[in-house]
Amino acid sequence: AARPNLSAADIKALLIATAKSINDATGVRYPVAHTGAGRIQVYQAATAGALANPAVLSLGEVPVETGKVVTQRITLSNTSDVAVDYSISADVDAGLTVTAPATVHLEPRSSAQFDVKVRIAPQALATASMELDGFIRITKGDGTGEPFRLPVLAVVNRTGRVTPSSLIVHATSPADAQGAAATLTLANEGRTT
């Protein structure tokens, strides 16, 4: 076993973080929802000097009207015997903005936690529901080695604020109101239709 001291969850996190994106014939990356993190690279996972948990920022189904910020705490662990500075960046779809520390310094065999904030902007939605995705990249500050990539996925649904503005029951008396025709007028006070 290459890394017998790691748990199954840690090995899974390494396989996800070191996976390589799968692209179509024109070089465009397939969406995270279709291919996950990508094609696993066993050697890179076995020799990686760091580990991130959670390995995926799956934001789930997110209702959005005026924008939303989702925060996820990441634990980054240096599994090597040397101190390392890591740079953090994001490559995500329009409509997502990622905020994280630019760098994280880790001593040998130590861990640090940091928050990643993902802002979802509703004006980027072309349809009532869509998937927005991308990757958070964690690279050694000196530029050596394979970058770690944490997949980010949000299924974003535009929302509205629909409220009843009037209800008219077409009946001659309260006694015959049950089962009578009615007219309900709704008002959408939200930004979507």
Phi and psi in degrees as a GROMACS rama.xvg file:
@    title "Ramachandran Plot"
@    xaxis  label "Phi"
@    yaxis  label "Psi"
@TYPE xy
-70.4307  -37.0359  ALA-2
-138.332  69.2461  ARG-3
-64.9031  -17.6977  PRO-4
-82.2947  -5.69666  ASN-5
-92.5332  146.362  LEU-6
-77.2119  167.789  SER-7
-60.1948  -38.7609  ALA-8
-64.5102  -38.5489  ALA-9
-66.8883  -40.4425  ASP-10
-64.2894  -41.8311  ILE-11
-61.2345  -42.884  LYS-12
-60.895  -40.1481  ALA-13
-65.8681  -41.8245  LEU-14
-62.941  -39.7482  LEU-15
-67.8996  -48.4725  ILE-16
-67.4826  -25.9411  ALA-17
-102.641  4.9527  THR-18
-65.921  157.042  ALA-19
-107.952  134.651  LYS-20
-58.3798  150.434  SER-21
-106.866  126.193  ILE-22
-112.734  157.208  ASN-23
-80.1  -176.774  ASP-24
-61.8624  -22.7365  ALA-25
-94.4755  0.762591  THR-26
92.8727  3.41034  GLY-27
-83.0524  130.468  VAL-28
-67.5605  133.681  ARG-29
-68.8977  149.432  TYR-30
-62.1285  149.666  PRO-31
-56.485  -37.7753  VAL-32
-63.8965  -23.0876  ALA-33
-91.711  -36.1628  HIS-34
-122.746  2.85637  THR-35
63.4731  -143.078  GLY-36
-72.1767  -20.6378  ALA-37
123.448  -153.951  GLY-38
-85.6849  126.76  ARG-39
-69.5109  149.582  ILE-40
-125.414  95.5504  GLN-41
-60.1678  -44.9052  VAL-42
-60.9795  -45.5132  TYR-43
-61.8517  -39.428  GLN-44
-66.0085  -41.254  ALA-45
-69.3967  -26.6825  ALA-46
-107.243  2.98554  THR-47
-63.3532  142.613  ALA-48
-98.8261  5.72261  GLY-49
-144.661  166.283  ALA-50
-147.409  133.642  LEU-51
-120.254  134.748  ALA-52
-135.563  134.356  ASN-53
-68.5388  157.05  PRO-54
-84.0336  -12.22  ALA-55
-136.059  137.321  VAL-56
-101.888  83.5091  LEU-57
-92.8165  104.743  SER-58
-83.2265  -7.19523  LEU-59
71.5524  -157.192  GLY-60
-86.1364  121.683  GLU-61
-119.963  112.186  VAL-62
-76.7365  131.444  PRO-63
-134.063  132.313  VAL-64
-117.942  -55.2418  GLU-65
-113.795  6.13545  THR-66
117.488  155.411  GLY-67
-153.84  145.188  LYS-68
-118.406  127.33  VAL-69
-114.502  130.117  VAL-70
-110.421  135.163  THR-71
-130.216  130.811  GLN-72
-88.452  129.424  ARG-73
-111.846  137.172  ILE-74
-106.069  119.502  THR-75
-107.659  125.349  LEU-76
-117.551  133.057  SER-77
-92.0111  112.151  ASN-78
-95.4054  6.38989  THR-79
-95.8964  176.394  SER-80
-97.2434  11.4079  ASP-81
-129.159  151.155  VAL-82
-69.3439  143.215  ALA-83
-138.765  138.92  VAL-84
-99.2276  130.052  ASP-85
-111.903  138.793  TYR-86
-100.233  141.966  SER-87
-121.287  129.408  ILE-88
-143.855  174.289  SER-89
-135.644  145.479  ALA-90
-130.155  92.9607  ASP-91
-129.771  163.099  VAL-92
-61.8506  153.868  ASP-93
-58.4701  138.917  ALA-94
106.209  -18.1848  GLY-95
-115.713  136.854  LEU-96
-127.992  127.102  THR-97
-107.827  131.56  VAL-98
-120.283  125.725  THR-99
-152.572  165.435  ALA-100
-59.5791  144.359  PRO-101
-69.0041  -34.6544  ALA-102
-140.81  154.777  THR-103
-135.377  127.827  VAL-104
-100.288  131.56  HIS-105
-129.336  129.304  LEU-106
-72.3207  166.492  GLU-107
-57.0469  137.132  PRO-108
52.3105  42.4896  ARG-109
-128.893  170.759  SER-110
-133.512  157.53  SER-111
-143.826  149.832  ALA-112
-110.218  145.229  GLN-113
-148.655  155.847  PHE-114
-95.7466  138.352  ASP-115
-112.018  125.327  VAL-116
-108.463  128.086  LYS-117
-113.629  116.944  VAL-118
-96.2885  129.36  ARG-119
-107.656  121.479  ILE-120
-102.039  120.09  ALA-121
-68.9946  -25.7303  PRO-122
-66.294  -14.6141  GLN-123
-82.5732  -8.43027  ALA-124
-77.3776  121.067  LEU-125
-84.8133  -23.3892  ALA-126
-131.034  175.933  THR-127
-67.8073  -23.4027  ALA-128
-148.095  134.388  SER-129
-157.36  161.678  MET-130
-97.0678  131.04  GLU-131
-116.644  134.566  LEU-132
-149.462  -176.806  ASP-133
157.867  -158.216  GLY-134
-139.528  144.886  PHE-135
-95.5295  127.801  ILE-136
-104.517  131.242  ARG-137
-120.115  114.359  ILE-138
-125.607  154.029  THR-139
-64.1199  139.118  LYS-140
-60.3219  -26.4439  GLY-141
-85.7654  0.329675  ASP-142
82.1907  1.58894  GLY-143
-87.9841  157.055  THR-144
80.8104  166.509  GLY-145
-74.2363  140.112  GLU-146
-72.6072  150.832  PRO-147
-86.764  143.499  PHE-148
-131.24  124.351  ARG-149
-103.713  115.123  LEU-150
-64.325  142.544  PRO-151
-122.021  130.976  VAL-152
-144.03  130.413  LEU-153
-134.065  131.748  ALA-154
-97.4385  107.143  VAL-155
-100.694  129.665  VAL-156
-118.485  124.027  ASN-157
-68.1184  143.999  ARG-158
-122.117  161.795  THR-159
-130.145  167.891  GLY-160
-113.959  87.1688  ARG-161
-93.0633  125.124  VAL-162
-132.093  149.52  THR-163
-72.7567  134.969  PRO-164
-106.217  -24.1814  SER-165
-160.61  151.317  SER-166
-136.293  121.46  LEU-167
-118.736  118.989  ILE-168
-95.5126  124.438  VAL-169
-90.2505  83.424  HIS-170
-139.895  156.999  ALA-171
-86.1563  -20.2726  THR-172
-158.709  163.399  SER-173
-58.1785  -28.1552  PRO-174
-67.8555  -33.832  ALA-175
-103.164  17.1785  ASP-176
-71.6987  -31.7276  ALA-177
-65.7339  125.124  GLN-178
84.0108  -1.6388  GLY-179
-76.397  158.169  ALA-180
-65.6178  150.769  ALA-181
-141.493  154.739  ALA-182
-118.334  121.292  THR-183
-114.007  126.389  LEU-184
-108.504  128.099  THR-185
-110.581  146.994  LEU-186
-122.625  133.981  ALA-187
-102.844  109.419  ASN-188
-93.1916  2.16061  GLU-189
-85.8633  -174.578  GLY-190
-94.1151  -3.0622  ARG-191
-113.309  160.947  THR-192
